[in-house]
Amino acid sequence: MNLEQVMKELEKMGSEQTKKVLGKHGAKEPFFGVKIGDMKKILKSVRGDQQLAYDLYETGNGDAMYFAGLLVDGAKMTKAQINKWANKANWYMLSEYTVPWVAAENGKGWDLALEWIESKKEKIASGGWATLSMLVATRPDDALDIKKLRALLKRVGKEIHTAENRVRYTMNQFVISVASYVAELSDEAIAIAEKNGKVEVNLGGTACKVPYAPDYIQKVIARNGVGKKRKEIKC
C-alpha cells in the first residue's frame, strides 16, 4: 500500500463518534477519528515500510501520525528526525506516546529525554518524562543510569506540583514506572509517590483520571511484577 491508499483506508475507518471522543481528549484537526484497533488491521500490509511511516507523519493528519508511530522503526531514525516528530506533535497522544515510542527504540533516546525534560514547551517536556518511563520499562537495569534516575526521582518530588499540566501527568507516570520496573529504586520511588500524594491534572472534559501512584504501585507489587520489563511499548 502506498501513502494515498493508506490515507483512503484511514478515512474510511474514521467515524464521527470516535472523532468526537478524540476531540474531547485534545486531538487537533485534521483527523478522521479512527479507532486504534481498526488502524492495526492494515499495519501488517505495510510493515517495514520506513519511508511510508515518514510520509504519513508529514501529512499532519492525527490518525496518520499515530499510525506512523506504530509502523516506524525508531531505531533507524536520526536524532534530528525524532526531534522533528516531537516538534510536529500537536496533542498528547502523539507527544506522550508516539514520539516517546520511537525515542525509546533509538540509541539516542536517553539523551533526547534528558534534553526534552528541560524544555520550556509543555508538550516537549511531557514527552521527555514519558520517554524516560518507556526507557525504564524496556531496558535492562544494567543499561540504565541508576544514579541519574535517583536524582530525577528527587527532582519530581520537588517539582511535580508546580510543573505544567501535562508535565505533572508524565512525571507521575515516571515515578510509577521506576517503582514498577527498576527493582533497585522501587522503594525510593514508592517514598516519592507517597510524598507527592494526589497529583492534580486538568484532563479536560473527559472521564479519565490521574493514577494515584501509591495504589497503582501496590497493585504491581501484589502481582509480583516489580522489575519485570516490557517487551513492547507500542499499543
C-alpha positions, 0 to 999 in steps of 0.5 A: 500500500502506498501513502494515498491508499493508506490515507483512503483506508484511514478515512474510511475507518474514521467515524464521527463518534470516535472523532468526537471522543478524540476531540474531547481528549485534545486531538487537533484537526485534521483527523478522521477519528479512527479507532486504534484497533481498526488502524492495526488491521492494515499495519501488517500490509505495510510493515517495514515500510520506513519511508511510508511511516515518514510520509504519513507523519508529514501529512499532519493528519492525527490518525496518520501520525499515530499510525506512523508511530506504530509502523516506524522503526525508531531505531533507524531514525536520526536524532534530528528526525525524532526531534522533528516528530516531537516538534510536529506533535500537536496533542498528547497522544502523539507527544506522550506516546508516539514520539516517546515510542520511537525515542525509546527504540533509538540509541539516542533516546536517553539523551533526547529525554534528558534534553526534552525534560528541560524544555520550556514547551509543555508538550516537549517536556511531557514527552521527555518524562514519558520517554524516560518511563518507556526507557525504564520499562524496556531496558535492562537495569544494567543499561540504565543510569541508576544514579541519574534516575535517583536524582530525577526521582528527587527532582519530581518530588520537588517539582511535580506540583508546580510543573505544567499540566501535562508535565505533572501527568508524565512525571507521575507516570515516571515515578510509577514506572521506576517503582514498577520496573527498576527493582533497585529504586522501587522503594525510593520511588514508592517514598516519592509517590507517597510524598507527592500524594494526589497529583492534580491534572486538568484532563479536560472534559473527559472521564479519565483520571490521574493514577494515584501512584501509591495504589497503582504501585501496590497493585504491581507489587501484589502481582509480583511484577516489580522489575519485570520489563516490557517487551513492547511499548507500542499499543 
